[in-house]
């Protein structure tokens, strides 16, 4: 019973994590955040988790573990509500300052008038809205606090009361759900990304560019947070009514409600030890003893090394796919999330090949995770052989993920990104740094904005805004017959590169999943029975402090420095 309820909670919780990743693009654009600040938002979750997980995993092991997990779930639900508050406190999206009917001239108004003519009002709005990300940061912090008891107490509770044969399977299922949940999160993210942020309020000139191909488009990111909060509350209440102890059957057939610990590091004949209460030991002495365990530290070091890379990859993989393969935010989230809504939608649109590929990655990750648990049960692996499985999976993951970044589409040139692009035809226009790309449909050349193309006239009578009388259009300077439309020019699809990318990503997911369950079980087998929850908590502290927290921040700073414009 506990496994079922914990699985539901785990599914919803990781669904929220997946949605949080998918909503980054909309939040970043809505509140004018740098990638560095986005990295800060992601790190807030780990800071909150890090601040309490040691105490929760140690003292929570001595209390009513299902109820402690339920309280943490309620905190996570509250955090989702807090994260959605900027939408209600800050008002509508800043695009409400657009004045579409104003005539355009060769000056910067060709872009800034269309996208933000009221500069003073917009400047105040941007500064105010940028500060609202504090609510999202606070929500992420609280979610980290509420998440603290879930894995240390949940996994140790399962291992205490499950039989040695079933424990790897149950833990494998919990780990597999950790991979399945983000798929639903990215599916929800793709749906909200295709809905205008201010539901029911049409914005000038942007509705015609649905679904999400316009660079100023912002999806209804806040809806997903409220949905996750509701689901977390539903998954929480069953845990409150569960007993503190579960029934377990001993070797002599007697059924007891005491803690049933079956730890044996040599994996020989297992003796069940009855503990009427969890053995209390000094917090500092227990911590010191675990940190002196060579096997425990080796596994923890491996976790930190791999997680440092994975933390940055998970945070920015959708954004990477969006830019490297010329995908929209919604499309990239669907590819990364591998959801079946994507499969149905694009099968109908006669692109079933892409849909098929999008459904490969997630099943492979789940298969790898379950395979790791099955190997331990089927082959009755001891600690040494289990460590070999872990090492093999980690090496394969690092190699495959490294190969991912060798593939991408030709991004094409964007005129106006560099100062040297500002020739005499637009030098006197006073163009701002606003990135509002327009495409010359006759030459397939993208310009940073209509201002950088030297456009002096615009026409929206046909339903699609067209810029013309542009002095900088190529190939001949002064060719004023070209017509420019909003958005970047389309490039030839690079399906071959995308297919290889997805295959490698699927293989990497399987190899990473292969290491997950064996790693957790090895930790449970090399520590004292009463220290299992605390040991898992220590592993989470190291991975968050040395990997999850700093990695998105310094990688985000590197992306900001490497890219001219996002």
C-alpha positions in Angstrom: 0.0 0.0 0.0 2.8 2.4 0.9 4.6 1.7 -2.4 1.4 2.6 -4.3 0.8 5.9 -2.5 4.5 6.8 -2.6 4.6 6.1 -6.3 1.6 8.4 -7.0 3.3 11.2 -5.0 6.6 10.6 -6.7 4.9 10.7 -10.1 3.2 14.0 -9.4 6.3 15.5 -7.8 8.6 14.8 -10.7 5.9 15.9 -13.0 6.2 19.3 -11.3 10.0 19.2 -11.8 9.6 18.5 -15.5 7.0 21.2 -15.9 9.3 23.7 -14.0 12.0 23.0 -16.6 9.7 23.4 -19.5 8.3 26.7 -18.2 11.7 28.3 -18.0 11.6 29.8 -21.5 8.2 31.5 -20.9 9.3 32.7 -17.5 12.6 34.0 -18.8 10.9 35.9 -21.6 8.0 37.2 -19.4 10.2 38.7 -16.7 13.2 39.6 -18.8 15.6 37.3 -16.9 19.1 36.5 -17.9 20.2 32.9 -18.1 22.2 33.5 -15.0 19.0 34.4 -13.1 17.3 31.3 -14.5 20.2 29.3 -13.1 19.6 31.0 -9.7 15.9 29.9 -9.8 16.9 26.3 -10.4 19.4 26.4 -7.6 16.9 27.7 -5.1 15.2 24.3 -5.0 18.4 22.6 -4.0 19.3 25.3 -1.5 16.0 24.7 0.3 16.5 21.0 0.1 20.1 21.2 1.3 19.2 23.3 4.3 17.0 20.6 5.9 17.6 17.2 4.4 20.2 16.1 6.9 18.0 16.8 9.9 14.9 15.5 8.2 16.5 12.2 7.1 18.1 11.6 10.5 15.3 12.6 12.9 12.5 11.8 10.4 13.7 8.2 10.5 12.7 8.0 14.1 9.2 9.5 13.7 6.1 8.6 11.7 7.8 8.4 8.3 4.6 8.3 6.0 3.2 11.3 7.9 6.5 13.3 7.6 6.5 12.6 3.9 2.8 13.8 3.7 3.7 17.1 5.5 6.5 17.7 3.0 4.1 17.1 0.1 1.8 19.8 1.5 4.7 22.2 1.6 5.5 21.4 -2.0 1.8 22.1 -3.0 2.0 25.5 -1.2 5.3 26.3 -3.0 3.6 25.8 -6.4 0.9 28.3 -5.5 3.5 30.8 -4.4 5.4 30.3 -7.7 2.3 31.3 -9.7 1.7 34.6 -7.7 3.7 36.8 -10.1 1.0 36.4 -12.8 -1.6 37.8 -10.4 0.6 40.4 -8.7 2.3 41.8 -11.7 -0.6 42.2 -14.0 -0.6 41.5 -17.7 2.3 40.9 -20.0 4.3 44.0 -21.0 3.3 43.5 -24.7 0.1 45.5 -23.8 2.1 48.6 -24.5 2.2 47.7 -28.2 0.7 50.4 -30.5 0.1 48.6 -33.8 -1.5 51.4 -35.6 1.3 53.9 -35.3 3.2 54.6 -38.6 6.7 53.4 -38.9 9.7 55.4 -40.1 13.3 54.6 -40.9 14.2 55.4 -37.3 14.2 52.8 -34.5 10.4 53.0 -34.5 10.4 50.3 -37.2 11.0 47.9 -34.3 10.6 49.6 -31.0 7.3 51.3 -32.0 5.8 48.0 -32.9 7.1 46.1 -30.0 7.3 48.7 -27.2 6.6 52.3 -28.2 6.1 53.6 -24.7 9.7 53.3 -23.6 9.3 54.9 -20.2 6.3 52.9 -19.3 7.9 49.7 -20.5 11.2 50.4 -18.7 9.3 50.8 -15.4 7.3 47.6 -16.2 10.4 45.6 -17.0 12.1 46.6 -13.8 9.0 45.8 -11.7 8.3 42.5 -13.4 11.9 41.4 -13.2 11.7 41.7 -9.4 8.7 39.4 -9.3 10.9 36.4 -10.0 11.5 36.5 -6.2 8.1 34.7 -5.8 9.3 31.9 -8.1 12.6 31.7 -6.3 10.8 31.5 -2.9 8.5 28.8 -4.3 11.4 26.7 -5.5 13.1 27.1 -2.1 10.0 25.8 -0.3 9.6 23.0 -2.8 13.1 21.9 -1.9 12.2 21.9 1.8 9.1 19.8 1.2 10.9 17.4 -1.0 13.5 16.6 1.6 11.7 13.6 3.3 10.5 11.9 0.1 13.5 9.9 -0.9 15.4 9.2 2.3 12.4 8.2 4.3 10.4 6.7 1.5 13.1 4.4 0.2 14.3 3.4 3.7 10.7 2.6 4.7 10.3 0.3 1.6 13.6 -1.4 2.2 12.7 -2.0 5.9 9.4 -3.8 5.2 9.9 -5.4 1.8 11.5 -8.8 1.3 15.1 -8.9 0.0 13.8 -10.2 -3.4 11.1 -7.5 -3.7 13.0 -4.5 -2.5 15.0 -4.0 -5.7 11.8 -4.2 -7.7 10.0 -1.7 -5.6 12.9 0.8 -5.5 13.2 0.3 -9.3 9.6 1.2 -9.8 10.0 4.4 -7.7 13.1 5.3 -9.7 11.3 4.6 -13.0 8.5 6.9 -12.0 11.1 9.6 -11.5 11.7 9.3 -15.2 8.1 8.9 -16.3 6.8 12.0 -14.4 8.8 14.6 -16.3 7.2 13.4 -19.5 3.8 14.4 -18.2 5.4 17.7 -17.0 6.8 18.5 -20.4 3.5 17.5 -21.9 1.7 20.0 -19.6 4.4 22.5 -20.4 3.8 22.1 -24.2 0.1 22.7 -23.7 0.5 25.8 -21.5 3.3 27.2 -23.9 0.7 27.2 -26.7 -1.8 29.3 -24.7 -1.3 33.1 -24.3 -0.1 34.0 -20.9 -3.1 36.3 -20.2 -5.8 33.9 -20.9 -8.8 35.5 -22.6 -7.0 38.8 -23.3 -5.8 39.0 -26.9 -2.6 40.9 -27.5 -2.0 43.2 -30.5 -0.4 41.4 -33.4 0.8 38.3 -31.5 -2.2 36.0 -31.6 -1.7 35.4 -35.3 1.6 33.8 -34.7 0.3 30.9 -32.6 1.6 28.4 -31.8 4.6 30.0 -30.2 6.7 30.8 -33.3 7.0 34.5 -32.5 10.0 35.6 -30.3 7.7 37.7 -28.1 5.2 34.9 -27.4 4.8 33.9 -23.7 2.7 30.9 -22.7 0.4 30.5 -19.8 3.2 29.2 -17.5 1.3 29.8 -14.3 -1.5 27.4 -15.1 0.8 24.4 -14.8 1.9 25.4 -11.3 -1.7 25.6 -10.0 -2.5 22.2 -11.6 0.6 20.6 -10.0 -0.4 22.0 -6.6 -3.9 20.5 -6.9 -2.5 17.1 -7.8 0.0 17.1 -5.0 -2.8 17.7 -2.5 -4.7 14.8 -3.8 -1.7 12.5 -3.6 -0.9 13.7 0.0 -4.0 12.7 2.0 -3.6 8.9 1.8 -0.2 9.1 3.4 -1.7 10.7 6.5 -3.8 7.7 7.3 -1.1 5.0 6.8 0.3 3.4 10.0 3.7 4.0 11.3 4.7 0.4 10.7 3.8 -2.2 8.0 3.3 -5.9 8.3 6.2 -8.1 7.4 6.7 -11.9 7.3 9.7 -13.4 9.0 11.5 -16.6 8.0 9.5 -18.6 10.6 6.2 -17.5 9.1 5.3 -15.1 12.0 3.8 -11.8 10.9 4.9 -8.7 12.8 4.5 -4.9 12.6 8.0 -4.2 13.9 10.7 -2.8 11.5 12.1 -5.7 9.4 15.6 -4.9 8.5 17.4 -7.3 6.1 20.8 -5.8 5.4 23.7 -8.1 4.6 26.7 -6.6 2.9 28.0 -10.0 1.7 24.5 -10.9 0.3 24.7 -14.4 2.0 22.0 -15.9 4.1 19.9 -12.9 5.3 18.9 -12.7 9.0 15.9 -10.5 9.8 16.5 -8.3 12.8 13.5 -7.1 14.8 13.8 -3.6 16.1 11.0 -2.5 18.4 12.1 1.1 17.8 14.8 2.7 15.6 18.1 2.7 17.4 19.0 6.2 18.5 22.6 7.3 18.0 24.4 10.6 18.2 23.9 12.7 15.1 27.6 13.8 14.8 29.0 10.3 15.5 26.7 8.7 12.9 27.7 11.4 10.3 31.4 10.8 11.1 31.1 7.1 10.8 29.4 7.3 7.4 32.0 9.8 6.0 34.7 7.3 6.9 33.2 4.5 4.9 35.3 4.1 1.7 32.6 2.4 -0.3 30.0 4.9 0.6 32.2 7.8 -0.2 33.2 6.2 -3.6 29.6 5.9 -4.6 28.8 9.4 -3.5 31.8 10.8 -5.5 30.5 9.1 -8.6 27.1 10.6 -8.0 28.6 14.1 -7.7 30.7 13.8 -10.9 27.9 12.6 -13.1 25.2 14.8 -11.6 27.3 18.0 -12.2 27.0 17.4 -15.9 23.5 16.1 -15.8 22.2 19.0 -13.8 23.2 21.5 -16.5 22.0 19.2 -19.3 18.6 18.7 -17.8 18.2 22.4 -17.1 19.1 23.6 -20.6 18.5 20.6 -22.9 15.2 21.9 -24.2 16.7 25.3 -24.8 19.7 23.7 -26.5 17.4 21.7 -28.8 15.3 24.8 -29.5 18.3 26.8 -30.7 20.4 24.1 -32.3 17.6 22.4 -34.3 15.6 25.5 -35.0 12.6 24.3 -32.9 9.9 26.3 -31.1 9.8 26.2 -27.3 6.7 24.0 -27.4 8.2 21.6 -30.0 11.5 21.3 -28.1 9.7 20.6 -24.8 7.7 17.9 -26.5 10.8 16.2 -27.9 12.5 16.4 -24.5 9.4 15.3 -22.6 8.6 12.4 -25.0 4.9 12.6 -24.4 2.2 10.8 -26.2 0.2 14.0 -26.9 3.1 14.9 -29.2 2.8 11.5 -30.9 -0.9 11.8 -31.6 -0.6 15.4 -32.8 2.3 14.9 -35.2 1.0 11.6 -36.4 -2.1 13.4 -37.6 0.1 16.0 -39.2 1.9 13.3 -41.2 5.2 13.6 -39.3 5.0 10.3 -37.6 8.7 9.7 -38.0 9.5 12.6 -35.6 6.7 11.4 -33.3 8.2 7.9 -33.2 11.6 9.2 -32.3 10.1 11.4 -29.6 8.7 8.3 -27.9 12.1 6.5 -27.8 14.0 8.3 -25.1 11.7 7.9 -22.1 10.9 4.2 -22.6 14.6 3.5 -22.9 15.3 5.4 -19.6 12.5 3.5 -17.8 13.7 0.1 -19.3 17.3 0.8 -18.1 16.1 1.7 -14.6 13.9 -1.4 -14.3 16.7 -3.5 -15.8 19.1 -2.5 -13.1 16.7 -3.7 -10.4 15.9 -6.9 -12.3 19.6 -7.8 -12.7 20.2 -7.5 -8.9 17.2 -9.7 -8.2 17.6 -12.2 -11.0 21.4 -12.7 -10.7 21.5 -12.2 -6.9 24.4 -9.8 -7.3 26.5 -9.0 -4.3 27.9 -5.5 -3.6 31.0 -5.9 -5.6 29.1 -7.1 -8.8 26.5 -4.4 -8.3 29.3 -1.8 -8.3 30.5 -3.1 -11.6 27.0 -2.6 -13.1 27.1 1.0 -11.8 30.5 1.8 -13.2 29.6 0.4 -16.6 26.4 2.4 -16.8 28.1 5.6 -15.7 30.9 5.3 -18.3 28.4 4.6 -21.1 26.4 7.6 -20.0 29.3 10.1 -20.1 30.5 8.9 -23.5 27.0 9.0 -25.1 26.1 12.4 -23.6 29.4 13.8 -24.8 28.6 12.7 -28.4 25.2 14.6 -28.3 26.8 18.0 -28.6 28.5 17.1 -31.9 25.1 17.3 -33.7 23.0 20.4 -34.6 21.5 22.3 -37.6 23.0 25.2 -39.5 21.8 28.2 -37.6 22.3 30.6 -40.5 23.4 34.2 -40.3 21.4 36.9 -38.7 22.2 40.4 -40.0 22.6 43.0 -37.3 23.8 40.9 -34.5 27.3 42.3 -34.7 28.3 46.0 -34.7 30.0 45.5 -38.0 26.7 44.6 -39.6 25.3 48.1 -39.0 26.2 49.6 -42.4 25.4 53.1 -43.6 21.9 52.0 -44.7 20.7 51.6 -41.0 23.5 53.4 -39.1 21.4 56.5 -38.7 18.3 54.7 -37.6 19.3 54.5 -34.0 18.3 50.8 -33.7 18.0 49.4 -30.3 19.2 46.0 -29.2 15.7 44.5 -29.2 15.7 41.1 -30.9 12.7 41.0 -33.1 13.8 39.1 -36.2 12.3 39.6 -39.6 12.8 37.5 -42.7 13.4 38.6 -46.3 11.4 36.0 -48.0 13.0 36.7 -51.4 16.6 36.0 -50.2 15.9 33.9 -47.0 18.1 36.3 -45.0 17.2 37.0 -41.4 17.6 40.5 -39.9 17.8 41.3 -36.2 14.9 43.7 -36.6 13.0 45.7 -39.2 15.1 48.7 -38.0 18.3 46.9 -38.8 17.0 46.1 -42.2 16.3 49.8 -42.8 12.6 49.3 -43.3 10.5 52.4 -43.6 7.0 51.1 -44.2 4.7 48.4 -42.9 1.4 46.9 -43.9 -0.8 44.6 -41.9 -4.0 44.7 -44.0 -3.5 41.2 -45.3 -3.6 39.8 -41.8 0.2 39.3 -41.7 2.5 42.2 -40.9 4.8 42.9 -43.8 7.7 45.4 -43.8 8.9 46.8 -47.1 10.9 49.8 -48.6 13.9 48.4 -46.7 17.3 49.9 -47.5 19.5 47.1 -46.2 18.0 44.1 -47.9 20.5 41.8 -49.7 21.9 41.0 -52.1 21.8 44.6 -53.5 22.0 47.5 -51.1 19.1 49.8 -51.9 16.8 47.1 -53.2 13.5 48.3 -51.9 11.3 45.7 -53.5 11.9 43.0 -50.9 9.2 42.2 -48.4 10.1 41.2 -44.9 7.8 39.2 -42.5 8.1 38.8 -38.7 10.1 35.8 -37.5 13.3 34.1 -38.4 13.7 32.6 -41.9 13.1 28.9 -42.1 16.1 26.7 -43.0 16.3 23.3 -44.6 15.4 20.7 -42.0 18.2 18.6 -40.6 16.2 15.5 -39.7 19.3 13.3 -40.0 21.1 15.1 -37.3 18.0 15.3 -35.1 17.4 11.6 -35.5 21.0 10.8 -34.5 20.7 13.2 -31.5 17.5 11.5 -30.3 19.0 8.0 -30.6 22.1 8.9 -28.7 20.0 10.7 -26.0 17.8 7.5 -25.7 20.9 5.3 -25.3 22.3 7.7 -22.7 19.0 7.6 -20.8 19.0 3.8 -20.7 22.6 3.6 -19.5 22.0 6.2 -16.8 18.9 4.4 -15.7 20.9 1.2 -15.5 23.0 2.7 -12.7 20.2 4.3 -10.7 18.6 1.4 -8.9 21.9 -0.5 -8.2 23.4 2.7 -6.8 20.6 3.2 -4.3 20.6 -0.5 -3.3 24.4 -0.5 -2.8 24.1 2.5 -0.4 21.4 0.6 1.5 23.5 -2.5 1.8 26.8 -1.0 3.0 25.5 1.1 5.9 23.9 0.1 9.2 20.2 -0.7 9.1 19.3 2.3 11.3 21.3 4.6 9.1 19.8 3.9 5.7 17.6 7.0 5.5 20.4 9.2 6.9 22.9 7.8 4.4 20.6 8.6 1.5 20.2 12.1 2.9 24.0 12.6 3.0 24.2 11.5 -0.7 21.6 14.1 -1.6 23.5 16.8 0.3 26.7 16.1 -1.6 25.1 16.0 -5.0 23.1 19.1 -4.4 25.9 21.1 -2.8 28.5 20.2 -5.3 26.5 19.5 -8.4 22.8 20.6 -8.6 23.3 24.1 -7.1 26.5 25.4 -8.8 26.2 23.6 -12.1 23.2 25.4 -13.6 24.6 28.8 -12.4 28.1 28.5 -14.0 26.8 26.8 -17.1 24.1 29.5 -17.5 26.8 32.1 -17.2 28.8 30.4 -19.9 25.8 30.2 -22.2 25.2 33.9 -21.7 28.8 34.7 -22.6 28.9 32.3 -25.6 25.7 33.4 -27.3 25.1 36.8 -28.9 21.4 36.6 -28.3 18.9 34.0 -27.0 
